[in-house]
Amino acid sequence: MARAILVASDRSGSGKTIVTSVMAAALSRRFRVRAFKVGPDYIDPGYHKVATGLPSINLDLWLMGEVGVRETFCRYMRGVDLGIIEGVMGLYDGVEVGSSTFQVAKLLSTPIILVIDCSNISYTAGAIVKGMVDYGPSNVVGVIFNNVASEGHYNSCRLSLPSGVVDLGYLPRDKELVVNERHLGLVTVEDYYKEVEELIKHGLELAEKYINLDLVYELANPVSCSEGDGEDDGGGKLGVAAVAYDNAFLFYYRASLDLLSSLFNLRFFSPINNEVVDDADFIYIGGGYPELHLTELENSIDTASWIRRKSNSGTPILAECGGLMYL
């Protein structure tokens, strides 16, 4: 039976994405692993996909509701041995509007592993963990310490963990595990694919050395999905959907594309490379960083003319964020 566990923290910037990705990569050597991401995030799932080879799926209570989150989770857990869900921000952030990591873990009955950044603390780590366990209360089953300077530092961090919370190990402080950031968070995988591959390869070796991966798997709960949860209705196609996809337009939710593909035959095109899809019945231009590719987009005369013709002829066009900037 498939199992699942959730990785959370007390805040952003603690190393959740790195810990999730390198654990997923290491466990993918033994199991079929899929990662998930709580909330509306396009960037972290790219790191997950490099780690596991499978698309990472968003679980957003605000956008999808409880039924949508459960159905999506069950659909994408099919054929998977282990699901690893990465939380968003701190464990309880968003609880006031019903969209926190804590509430996703509760909905899916998923145990929680905390990532605690020990770069500027030691004994206080246990107090942070105790506070997070008691506040919910939440089903925190284990802790992984990040940015640990030495074995002695690690021993200090794990000294005062509350009862019932297991020490799962740590990742050492390592400049090769640092990921660059920009205004929407981490830099995208597409910008630094080889570097991200090397980072995860290096990180999984550290995970195998310093993290108790066997215990991580044992602590994961069996997934409970009713028969038919997440079933697709099927049906005929409505035509061809042209989806812009390149380094300028790359922010898409995998579940959204899968839903779109159940309605249309998807054809991807690159505005940067001046591509068109003449027989498109629908055009979808997602977000990304078009501002970093202004010269290429300005010179893509064929793409711009094609979109204008399609718009004038009544073809539906959906654009989001950077896609709206482009239009």
C-alpha positions as CSV (number, residue, x, y, z in Angstrom):
1,M,0.0,0.0,0.0
2,A,1.2,3.5,-0.8
3,R,2.4,5.7,2.0
4,A,2.7,9.5,2.5
5,I,4.5,11.9,4.8
6,L,4.6,15.7,4.9
7,V,7.7,18.0,5.3
8,A,7.0,21.3,7.2
9,S,8.9,23.9,9.1
10,D,8.5,26.9,11.4
11,R,9.1,29.4,8.5
12,S,10.1,29.9,4.9
13,G,13.8,29.7,4.1
14,S,14.5,26.8,6.5
15,G,15.4,24.3,3.8
16,K,12.1,22.5,3.2
17,T,12.6,22.3,-0.6
18,I,16.2,21.0,-0.3
19,V,15.3,18.4,2.3
20,T,12.2,17.3,0.4
21,S,14.1,17.1,-2.9
22,V,17.2,15.2,-1.6
23,M,15.1,12.8,0.5
24,A,12.8,12.1,-2.5
25,A,15.8,11.6,-4.7
26,A,17.4,9.2,-2.3
27,L,14.2,7.2,-1.6
28,S,13.5,7.1,-5.4
29,R,16.4,4.7,-5.6
30,R,14.2,2.2,-3.7
31,F,10.7,3.3,-4.3
32,R,8.5,5.0,-6.8
33,V,8.2,8.5,-5.2
34,R,6.0,11.4,-6.1
35,A,6.3,14.8,-4.5
36,F,3.5,17.3,-3.8
37,K,3.6,21.0,-2.8
38,V,1.1,22.7,-0.5
39,G,-0.2,26.0,-2.0
40,P,0.2,27.9,-5.3
41,D,3.9,27.4,-6.1
42,Y,5.4,26.9,-9.5
43,I,9.0,26.8,-8.6
44,D,9.6,24.2,-5.9
45,P,7.8,21.5,-7.9
46,G,10.5,21.9,-10.5
47,Y,13.1,20.8,-8.0
48,H,10.8,17.9,-7.0
49,K,10.6,16.7,-10.6
50,V,14.4,16.7,-11.0
51,A,14.6,14.6,-7.8
52,T,11.9,12.0,-8.6
53,G,11.5,12.0,-12.4
54,L,7.7,12.5,-11.8
55,P,5.8,15.8,-12.0
56,S,5.1,17.3,-8.6
57,I,1.5,18.2,-7.9
58,N,0.1,21.2,-6.0
59,L,-2.4,20.7,-3.1
60,D,-4.1,24.1,-2.5
61,L,-7.0,24.2,-0.1
62,W,-7.7,27.9,-1.0
63,L,-8.1,27.1,-4.7
64,M,-9.3,23.5,-4.7
65,G,-11.2,23.1,-1.4
66,E,-11.0,19.9,0.7
67,V,-12.7,17.7,-1.9
68,G,-10.4,19.0,-4.6
69,V,-7.3,18.4,-2.6
70,R,-8.3,14.9,-1.6
71,E,-9.3,13.9,-5.1
72,T,-6.1,15.3,-6.6
73,F,-3.9,13.7,-4.0
74,C,-5.6,10.3,-4.5
75,R,-5.4,10.6,-8.3
76,Y,-1.7,11.3,-8.4
77,M,-0.9,8.7,-5.7
78,R,-2.0,5.9,-8.1
79,G,1.0,3.7,-9.0
80,V,3.2,5.4,-6.4
81,D,4.9,3.8,-3.4
82,L,5.6,7.0,-1.4
83,G,4.2,10.5,-1.5
84,I,6.3,13.3,0.0
85,I,4.3,16.5,0.5
86,E,6.3,19.8,1.0
87,G,4.5,22.4,3.1
88,V,4.4,26.1,2.5
89,M,5.8,28.8,4.8
90,G,5.5,27.9,8.4
91,L,3.3,24.9,9.5
92,Y,0.4,27.1,10.8
93,D,0.6,30.0,8.4
94,G,-2.7,30.4,6.5
95,V,-4.6,28.6,9.2
96,E,-6.9,31.6,9.7
97,V,-8.2,31.2,6.1
98,G,-8.2,27.4,6.1
99,S,-5.2,26.9,3.7
100,S,-2.3,26.0,6.0
101,T,0.1,23.1,5.7
102,F,-1.2,21.9,9.1
103,Q,-4.8,21.7,7.7
104,V,-3.6,19.8,4.6
105,A,-1.8,17.3,6.8
106,K,-4.9,16.9,9.0
107,L,-7.2,16.4,5.9
108,L,-5.0,13.7,4.4
109,S,-4.1,12.1,7.8
110,T,-0.4,12.6,7.0
111,P,2.3,12.6,9.7
112,I,4.6,15.6,9.7
113,I,8.4,15.8,9.7
114,L,9.7,19.2,10.8
115,V,12.8,20.8,9.2
116,I,14.5,23.0,11.7
117,D,17.3,25.4,10.5
118,C,20.0,25.2,13.2
119,S,22.3,27.7,11.5
120,N,22.0,30.2,14.4
121,I,20.6,28.0,17.2
122,S,21.3,24.8,19.1
123,Y,19.4,23.9,22.3
124,T,16.5,26.2,21.3
125,A,15.7,23.8,18.5
126,G,13.9,21.5,20.9
127,A,11.8,24.4,22.3
128,I,10.7,25.3,18.7
129,V,9.7,21.8,18.0
130,K,7.7,21.5,21.3
131,G,5.9,24.8,20.6
132,M,4.9,23.6,17.1
133,V,3.7,20.2,18.4
134,D,1.6,21.7,21.2
135,Y,0.1,24.7,19.3
136,G,-2.1,22.5,16.9
137,P,-1.8,20.1,18.4
138,S,-0.2,18.5,15.3
139,N,1.0,15.0,14.4
140,V,4.7,15.8,14.3
141,V,6.5,12.5,14.3
142,G,10.1,13.5,13.5
143,V,12.6,16.2,12.9
144,I,15.4,16.8,10.5
145,F,17.9,19.4,11.4
146,N,19.4,21.6,8.6
147,N,22.6,23.7,8.4
148,V,24.3,21.7,11.1
149,A,27.9,22.8,11.7
150,S,29.3,19.7,13.4
151,E,28.5,16.5,15.3
152,G,28.6,18.4,18.6
153,H,26.2,21.1,17.2
154,Y,23.8,18.3,16.0
155,N,23.9,16.7,19.5
156,S,22.9,20.1,21.0
157,C,20.1,20.6,18.5
158,R,18.5,17.2,19.2
159,L,19.0,17.2,23.0
160,S,15.6,18.3,24.2
161,L,13.1,17.0,21.6
162,P,9.6,16.4,23.1
163,S,8.4,12.9,23.7
164,G,7.1,11.1,20.7
165,V,9.1,13.1,18.2
166,V,11.9,11.1,16.6
167,D,15.3,12.5,15.6
168,L,15.7,11.6,12.0
169,G,19.1,13.1,11.4
170,Y,20.4,16.2,9.7
171,L,22.0,17.8,6.7
172,P,25.3,19.5,7.3
173,R,26.1,23.1,6.5
174,D,27.3,22.9,2.9
175,K,27.7,25.7,0.4
176,E,26.9,23.3,-2.4
177,L,23.3,22.9,-1.0
178,V,22.5,26.6,-1.3
179,V,19.9,27.6,-3.9
180,N,19.8,31.1,-5.3
181,E,16.6,33.2,-4.9
182,R,14.9,36.0,-6.7
183,H,11.6,37.9,-6.3
184,L,9.2,34.9,-6.6
185,G,11.4,32.6,-4.4
186,L,14.0,30.1,-5.6
187,V,15.4,30.5,-9.1
188,T,13.6,28.2,-11.6
189,V,15.0,24.8,-12.5
190,E,14.8,25.8,-16.2
191,D,17.4,28.5,-15.6
192,Y,20.0,26.3,-13.9
193,Y,19.0,22.7,-14.8
194,K,22.5,21.2,-14.7
195,E,23.3,23.0,-11.5
196,V,20.1,21.8,-9.9
197,E,20.8,18.2,-11.0
198,E,24.3,18.4,-9.4
199,L,22.9,20.0,-6.2
200,I,20.3,17.2,-5.8
201,K,22.9,14.5,-6.7
202,H,25.2,15.9,-4.0
203,G,22.4,16.3,-1.5
204,L,21.0,12.8,-1.9
205,E,24.5,11.4,-1.0
206,L,24.4,13.5,2.2
207,A,20.8,12.4,2.9
208,E,21.9,8.7,2.6
209,K,24.7,9.4,5.0
210,Y,23.1,11.6,7.6
211,I,19.3,11.0,7.5
212,N,17.6,7.8,8.7
213,L,15.7,7.2,5.4
214,D,14.4,3.8,6.5
215,L,12.7,5.4,9.5
216,V,11.3,8.2,7.3
217,Y,9.5,5.6,5.2
218,E,8.3,3.7,8.3
219,L,6.8,6.8,9.8
220,A,4.8,7.6,6.6
221,N,1.1,6.7,6.9
222,P,-0.6,4.3,4.6
223,V,-2.7,6.3,2.1
224,S,-6.5,6.0,2.6
225,C,-8.4,6.6,-0.7
226,S,-11.8,5.3,-1.4
227,E,-12.5,3.4,-4.6
228,G,-13.2,6.0,-7.3
229,D,-11.5,8.9,-5.5
230,G,-9.8,11.1,-8.2
231,E,-11.4,9.2,-11.1
232,D,-11.6,11.1,-14.4
233,D,-14.9,11.3,-16.1
234,G,-13.4,11.0,-19.6
235,G,-15.3,12.3,-22.7
236,G,-14.5,13.5,-26.2
237,K,-12.0,16.2,-27.2
238,L,-13.1,19.8,-28.0
239,G,-10.2,20.5,-30.4
240,V,-6.6,21.7,-30.1
241,A,-5.3,23.8,-27.2
242,A,-2.1,25.7,-27.9
243,V,-0.1,26.2,-24.7
244,A,2.9,28.6,-24.6
245,Y,5.8,26.9,-23.0
246,D,9.4,28.0,-22.9
247,N,11.8,29.9,-20.5
248,A,9.5,33.0,-20.7
249,F,6.2,31.1,-20.0
250,L,6.6,28.2,-17.7
251,F,4.4,28.6,-14.7
252,Y,1.7,26.0,-15.0
253,Y,0.1,23.6,-12.5
254,R,0.5,20.0,-13.7
255,A,-3.1,19.2,-12.6
256,S,-4.4,22.1,-14.7
257,L,-2.6,20.8,-17.8
258,D,-3.9,17.3,-17.2
259,L,-7.4,18.6,-16.9
260,L,-7.0,20.6,-20.1
261,S,-5.6,17.6,-21.9
262,S,-8.8,15.7,-21.0
263,L,-10.7,18.3,-22.9
264,F,-8.3,19.2,-25.7
265,N,-5.3,17.8,-27.6
266,L,-2.4,19.9,-26.2
267,R,0.1,21.4,-28.6
268,F,3.0,23.4,-27.0
269,F,4.5,26.3,-28.7
270,S,7.4,28.7,-27.9
271,P,6.8,32.5,-28.3
272,I,10.6,33.0,-27.8
273,N,11.3,30.8,-30.8
274,N,8.5,32.5,-32.9
275,E,6.3,29.4,-33.1
276,V,2.6,29.1,-33.9
277,V,-0.2,26.5,-33.8
278,D,-2.3,27.3,-36.8
279,D,-5.2,24.9,-36.0
280,A,-5.6,26.0,-32.4
281,D,-9.1,26.2,-31.0
282,F,-7.9,27.7,-27.7
283,I,-4.7,29.5,-26.6
284,Y,-3.3,29.4,-23.1
285,I,-0.4,31.6,-22.1
286,G,0.8,31.1,-18.5
287,G,3.0,33.1,-16.3
288,G,6.8,33.1,-16.1
289,Y,9.5,35.7,-16.7
290,P,8.8,37.4,-20.0
291,E,10.6,40.5,-18.8
292,L,13.9,38.5,-19.0
293,H,13.3,37.7,-22.7
294,L,12.1,41.0,-24.1
295,T,14.3,41.0,-27.2
296,E,13.3,37.5,-28.3
297,L,9.6,38.2,-27.7
298,E,9.8,41.5,-29.6
299,N,11.4,39.7,-32.6
300,S,8.8,36.9,-32.6
301,I,6.6,38.6,-35.3
302,D,5.0,35.4,-36.5
303,T,3.8,34.4,-33.0
304,A,2.4,37.9,-32.3
305,S,0.6,38.1,-35.6
306,W,-0.8,34.6,-35.2
307,I,-2.2,35.5,-31.7
308,R,-3.7,38.7,-33.1
309,R,-5.4,36.9,-35.9
310,K,-6.7,34.2,-33.6
311,S,-8.1,36.9,-31.2
312,N,-9.8,38.8,-34.1
313,S,-11.4,35.6,-35.3
314,G,-12.9,34.9,-31.9
315,T,-10.5,32.1,-30.6
316,P,-10.6,32.0,-26.8
317,I,-7.3,33.1,-25.2
318,L,-6.5,32.6,-21.5
319,A,-3.5,34.5,-20.2
320,E,-2.2,34.6,-16.6
321,C,0.4,36.9,-15.0
322,G,3.4,37.1,-17.4
323,G,1.1,35.9,-20.2
324,L,-1.1,39.0,-19.6
325,M,2.0,41.2,-19.7
326,Y,2.9,39.6,-23.0
327,L,-0.6,40.3,-24.5
